[in-house]
Amino acid sequence: MVTSAIDCLTVNFEELISRAAEPALHKLVGRPGVRLLARLSPDLTQPEKLRQIALGLRSPQAMLLEPESREELLFLLPQQDAKRLTAELGLDGASDPYEALAQMRVQRGSERSKVLLGFFGLVELEPEARPPVVTMEQVVPQHGLFPHQRMAATRVLGDLREEPFRVLLHMPTGAGKTRTAMHVIARMLNDQEPMLVIWLAHSEELCEQAVEEFEATWSSLGGREVTVQRWWGSHDLQGEPPVDGLVVAGLKKAYSAGQRSVEVIGKFAGRASLVVMDEAHQAVAPAYRHVLEMLTESGRRTPLLGLSATPGRTWDDLDADAELADFFFRKSVPLQVPGYGSPIEYLVDEGYLAKTEFASLNYTGGRTLSERDLKELAETLEIPAAVIEELAKDEQRNLAIVTRAETMVRHHSRLLVFAATMDHATLLATVLRARGVEARAVTGSTPAEERARIIENFKSDDVEPQVLVNFGVLTTGFDAPRTSAVIIARPTQSLVLYSQMVGRAIRGPRAGGNAEAQVVTVVDTSLPGFSSLVEAFHNWEDVWQPTP
């Protein structure tokens, strides 16, 4: 049985890690990072420097709760302390205390984790206290549109009221497509009572963003009280679906419900008067298309509004993009501004988007795509994972990225780096920290509470320049207005993904962002690539033209 450690002597964590020799430090910091540091300067791999890096990259709590680093650390305990720790953890029956400590399992938030951390005078980090978010609430009827948004909203309303009752709103990142769509919804709700709107999005961040935007819009424009219901993540349906208001649903949750029984989706389909799909370039993916068809074509055709900054699925496969265009009957409302050939130019001139400098960091190393790689690229429309893994480990490429990042933080207080893999994100953050740059890494495997703290610190008003290296997160639903620079070190064939990465830095001053921004794309010359936001916006115009 686990016993309390409150009254026992504690071991200082910094003293513990001070006992670590080079092999243990190499594991704690990561051998790829150590090798790259050695190439930069042998002084950076001295034990004392590596200890500082290890302590700066992760909290003591995170190192003790992660199995591999915990094993390295607990082997540093003197035998007397190791025996005492095993006794406090209820493992004192073991003949070898170090073996017992290496084999034990520790679950976050458990009594064992409290005892383990308490032995070193630590407490488990708790997620930041946030007000509870209810699943259902009543929204009582301050929030306008810019001129270009009003024009788009009016055109969307017209298309939704006419056959085929389906249209895609195409506005570049930062132009306010979510707010525009919410004004469309508010006007429709005011014209029809009761009316149920279903909003679908693929991530929890986008779902919550939709709820917040609707509340702000309806509080200003609404003529009555309506219901908002969350249906994603931990939020489940409560009773019968509402008949008047907005249901924001996660696509994964809606699809799972439809797989179990058509009854739940059927109830929504029978009541919904409008369905909205965010990030609509995913609409023809089989799972998502199934949900949309159930909601919009069950007995009667329900109007469907798609939203996208990039209304295509690829950048060089016209058949795939045409499939999406056909799904919306080639009905698209792009952002158009009289007197401007490109809406991007207008948005920059008016301060909605930052004036963005696009630059390429050309890298000629890496392997040339083999016949097998080219075949996989043709089939999947994405760079093969094995090629990306090689690029992530390429030391010359990584040195070029680190050098450019160090240059950029002299001019930008917040730099966001999109890494090629999870290990790549950690590697780049490690080397930047060793070089004196305030850098952290977040990936899909970063614990939620630590990820939240890293992101909040990046979003703070601290004047010290910061670099946030990420993989697999922060492409959508991430709002850090001080971000004015991006390095895209993740090779991709997806123009959609590329545009989402660019969009993290280009919010203009009228939208709470910056007057100028910089986007640097690592262009691996042996791979296909692209780097123009204007190209991203206009890329699919031809496939959206009505067929003769």
N, C-alpha and C positions, 0 to 999 in steps of 0.2 A: 504493500500500500504506500502511495506517495505521501511523504510527510512535509510539513511546512518548513521553510527555510528562514522565517522571519528573524528568529533569535540566533541564527548561526553567523559566523564570520563570513564575510563576502570576499571574493577574489576580484581585484581590479582588472577590468577587461583590457585596458591599455597595457598593463603590466604583462598580462597573458600574451598579447600579440607581440610584445617586445621580445619574447623568448623565441619567436619564429625565426628559423634559419631560412636560407635562400630557397631550398626546395619547397617548403611550405608556403613561403611568400609568392613564389611563382604560381602555385596552384590558386592561391587566394586572389591574385591580381589577374591571372590568365596568361598562359605561356605565349600565345600570339602577341599580346600586348607587351610582354617583357622583351620578346625578340625585336619588336619594332622600336621600343624604347632604347634598346642597346644600339640599334643602328643610328638613332638620333644622337645619343650621347651615353657613354658608359656610366657617367655619374647618375643618370636617371634610374639605373638598376641597382644602386646600392641598397642594402637592406633597409636602412632608415627611410630612404625615399619610397621604397615599395610599401613599407608599413603605412606611411602617410597616404599613399594612393589608395591602399585597401580600405583604410578608415574613411577616406573621403568618398569612395564610390558607393559604399553600402553602410547602413547603420549597423552597430554591434548586434542589435536584435535580429536583423535580417541574416547576418552571418551565422549566428548561433542557431537559428531555426531552419536554415537550409542544410540538408543532410551532408553534402560533400564538404562545405566549408566548416560545418560543426565538427566533423570528424578530425579535420586538420587541427582545429583549435583545441579540442579537448585532449589530444595527444600531447599538447604542450604543458598540461597540468603536472605539477609535481605529484608523485605517487600518493602522498598523504592526502592532498586535495582531491585527487581522482577518487580515492576510496571514500572520502567524505561525501563527495557529490553523488556517487552511486548509492550510498546509504540514504541520502535525502531523497533520491529519486525512487527508492524502493528496489534498487538493483544490487543490494549489498550481498546477496547470496552468490554472486558470480566470483569465480576464482581469479579472473583477470579483469580489473576494473576498466581498463582501456578498451578491451574487447566488448564488454557490456555496454559501455558508452557509445561505441561505434555502431552497435547493432540496434540500439533503441530507436523507437519511432517517437516523434514529437509532433503533435497536432497543434496548430495555431489556436490559441484561446483555451487550451486545455490546462488542467491543473499541473500537468508535467511541464508545460512550457513556462508557467509562472514560476515553478520551483527552479527550473534550469536558469532562467533569466535572473531570478532573485539571488541565485548563488553568486552572480557577478554584479549585484547591486543594480540590476536593470529591471524595468517593467515593460511589458509588451506594449508596442505602439498601438494606440486606438485610432480608428478612422475619425476624421474631424467631425465634431458634433454638428449635425445638420438637422434642420426642422424636418419632421416626418412628412412624407409625401403621400397624400391620401389617394385612393384609387378612384373615387368619385366625388365630385364637388359641384356646387352651384356657382356659376359665374354671373355676377351682376353687371348689367350694362352701366388713354389719351394717345393718337396714333395715326399719322397720315401717310400718304404715298407721295413719292417724287413724281414729277411729270411723266417720265418714261415708264414708271410703274403703272400710273393711271391709264396710260394709253394701252399697255399690254393687258391690264385687267378688263378693260372694256371689250377688247377683241376676244378675249377668252370667254367672257360671258355670252357674247353673240354666238360663238361656235358651240358652246355647251347647250344652247337652246334650239339648235338645228340639227337635223340628220347629218352625220351619223352619231351625234351626241358624244364625240370623243375628240380630244385635242391635247397636244403637248405644248406646254409653255417652256420656251427655250430662252433662258437668260443667263449670261455668263456669271461665273462665280463673283460674288460681291455686289451683284446688281439688285438683290433683294427679291428673289423669286418666291421665297416662303412668305414674306410679308404681302407680296402681291396676291398670292393664292389665298391668303387669309382674308383679304379684302373682298375677293370674289365670293368666298364662302359667306362672309358677313352679309353681303348684298343679297345673296340667294336666301339666306335664313330670314332676312327681313321681309323678303317678298313672299315667302311661303311659310306657313305655320300650321302644323308642326313640320319639321324637316330634319332628317337624320343624315349626317355626313360621316363617311368612313375614311380615315386617313391612314395610309399604310407606309411604313418605313422599315428599313432593314436593320437599323441599329438603335439601341436604347437612347444614345445621345440625340439622334435625329428625332426620335419619338418625343422626348422631353422638350426638345427645342420647339417642336410643333405645338405642344400644349401651351408653352410659355408665350409663343407668338399669337396664338388664338386668344388667350386671356387678355393680352394687351390690346388686340384689335377689337374684340367684342366689348370690352369695357368702355371703349370709346364710341363704337358704332352701333352696338346692339340695341334693339328695342324691347327686349324681354329677357327674362332669365332662362338660360338653357343649361343642359347637362354636359359636362366633360367627363369622359370615362377613359381611363388608361387600361390598356390590355397588352402588356408586354412584360418580360422579365418576371418579377415576383407579383405583378398585378394580375389578378384573375377577375373574370366577369362576376358581377354581383347581381343575381336575379336576371330578369328579362332585360334585353338590350333597351336602351332609351329610345324614345320615338322622336325626340326633339333635341338637337344639339350635335355634339362631335364625339366620336369614338376614335381614339388614336391607337392603332394596333401594330404590334411587331409582326413582320411578315412570317418569321419563324413560328411564332405562337399561333398565328392564324392558320398557317399551313398544317401544323400539327393537329389543331382542332379539327380541320377539315378531313384529315386522314383518319381520325378516330370516328368521326360521325359527321354527316352532311347537315345534321340538324342545327348545330350552332351557326355555321356559316349561312345556312338557309334562313334562319331568323333575321340575320342582318340583311341578306339579299332582299327579303320581302319588305323591309322597312326603309332601306337606304334610298335616298334621292340623288346622291352624288358620291362617287368614289374618287379619292385622290391618291396617287402613288408618287411618293418622293423618290428621287434618283431613278427616274423612269426608264433609263437605258437598260435596267435589269428586267423590264416587264415581260420580255419573251423568254426568260429563263423558265424551264418547265415548271418548277415548283411555284414560282411567283405567278406565272401565267394561269396556272390552275386556280389559284385563289381569286385572281381578277375575273376570270371567266365565270366562276361561281357567283361572285358578287354582282356582276354587271349583266349577265345573260340568263338569269334564272326566271324565265317566264316573261320578263319585260326587259328592255334595254335601259340600263341605268347609266346616266352620263358619267364619263371617265375623264379626269384631268390628270395628265402626267406632268411632272416637273423634272427638269434636267438642265445642268449647265452645259452638257455635251450630249446632244440627242443621238447618240450612236453607241454601239457596243465595241467597235474596233476603229481603226483608222485606215485600214487598207483592205477590208473585206466587205465589198459592196453588197454581197448577198446577205450577210448577217445584219448589216445596217438597214437594208431594204426590208428585212423581216420586221424590224422594229417600226419602220415607217409605215408599213402596211398594217401593223397592229393598230396604229392610230389613224388609219385611213388616210395617211399622208397629210393630216391636218396639223399644222404647226403654227404657233404664234412666236416668231423670233422677236427679239428686241430691235425695233427700228426707230431711228431718230432722224427726222427731216434735216437735211443739210450735212449729214455724216455718212460716209461710205461704210464705216465700221462703228458699231455701237461702243466698242472698246475705246475708241478715240473720244467719243462724247463722254463716257463715264470718267475717263482720266481728266479731260478738260474741266469737267464740273466738280471734280474732287470726290466722286463716289469710289473710284479706284485710284490706287497710288500710281504715279508715273514709274513704270517698272523697267529696270535695266535687265535685259536677258543676256547672259554670257554662257559660253561653253567652256568646260574644262576638258580638253581633248586628251584622251589616253590611248596610246597606240599599242600598249602591251596586251596581255591576255591572249587566249587561244582563238584561232579562227574557227568559225562554226563548221563542224563536220557535216557529212551528208546526213548522218543520223540526227544531228542537232537541227538541221534545216527541215528535216521531215517532221520532227516534233514541233518545231515552230509553226509549220504550215498547218498542223493538225490542231494545236492548242491555242494558236495566236498569242503565245507568250514565250519569253526567253526560257530555255530549259533550265530547271533548277540546278543541275550540275554545273552549268556555265556560270550561273550567278554565284554559286558557292565558291568557285575558283576565283572569280573577280573579288569577292569579299575577302579572300585570303591573300590577294596580290599586294605585297608590301609596297611596291613602287606606286601603285594606284592609291593605296591608303596614305602614303606620305604626301602625295599630291593633294588629297582631300584635306588632310590635317593642315597643310601649309595654307591652302586657300581659306579654310575656316579661321585660322589665326589672323589672316589679313582682314577678313570681313568683320570680325568682332571689334576691330579698331574703329569701325564706322557705324556699326549696328549694335544696339543694346540687347537685341534678342534675335538669335539665329537658330533656325530649325533645320535639322539635318535628317533626311530620309535615307536610312541605311538599307543595304541589300538583304541582310539576314539579321536574326536576333543576335548572334555572336558578333556580327559586324558592328551593330549598334554599341554593344558593350566595349568592343575593342577601340572604336573611335573615341568614345567618351573617356576611356582609360588614358589614352595617349594625350588627349587634350588637357585633362586634369594634371597629368604629369608635367605638361608644358606650362602650367600656370593659368589655364583657362578654366573658368567655372563651368563645368560640363557635367551633365547627367544623362543617363540612358533610360528609356522606358520602352518596354515591349509588351506583347500580349501575356508574357509570363511574369511580369512585375506584379507583386502583390498589390491588391487594390488600394490599401491604405498608404503604401509607399508611393505608388503611382500618383495618387491624389495629391500628396504633399509635394512631390517633385513638380507637378504641373502647376499647382498653386504658387509655388516659389517662382517658377518661370513667368507666371502671369503677374507677379507683384510689381510694385513701383520701385524696387531696389535699383539703384543707378548702375550697379556693377553689371557689365555685360555677361550674358549667360548663353550657353549653347545647350539645346535639348536635342539629343540624338534618339531617333525612334525607329521602330520597325513594326509594321502591322497595325499601328494605331495612329490617331491624330490626322487622318486624311479627311474625315468628315466629323461634324459635331464638335470641333475643337475651336474655341474662341479665345484667342490671345492677341488683342489689338496691337500690342507693342511689337509684335513680330514683324520685322521689316526685311528679313533676309531668309532665303531658303537655299540649301544645297540639296539637289536631287541626285543621290549616289546610288539609287535603286533603278537598275535598267528595267524598262518595261515596254511592251508593245501596246499597252492600254492607254489610249489618248484620254479616256475617262479618268483613270487613276492619275495620269500625269497632270491633267487640269486640276484635279482635286488637290494635289500636292502644291501646285503653283498658287492655288487660291488661299492657302494658309497665310500668305504674306502680303497680299495686294489690296487689302481694305484701305480705302482712302480716308482723308480727314473728315469729310462730311458723313462718313459712316463710322467714325470713331477710331480710324486707323492713322496711317502715315502718308505724308505727301509723296515720299519716294520709297521705292523698294528695289531689292535686287534678287534675282533668281539665277543661280548657277547650276547648270545641268552637266553632270559628268557624262561626256559623250565617249563611249567606248567605240572606237572607229571600226572595229570588226563586227559591231552589232548595229541593227537599225535603230534610229532614234529621231527625236524631234524636240523642239524647244520653243515654239512660238505660241503664245496664248491666242493671238488672232487666228492662227491656223486651227487651233483647237475649236474656236467658236464657229468658224465657217466650214469645217471639214466635211460635214454631211449635207450641205445645202442641196447638192444635186439629187440625192436619193429621196429628199422630201418634196420634190416637185411632183405635182399630180401627174399620173400616167395619162397618156392620150386616150 
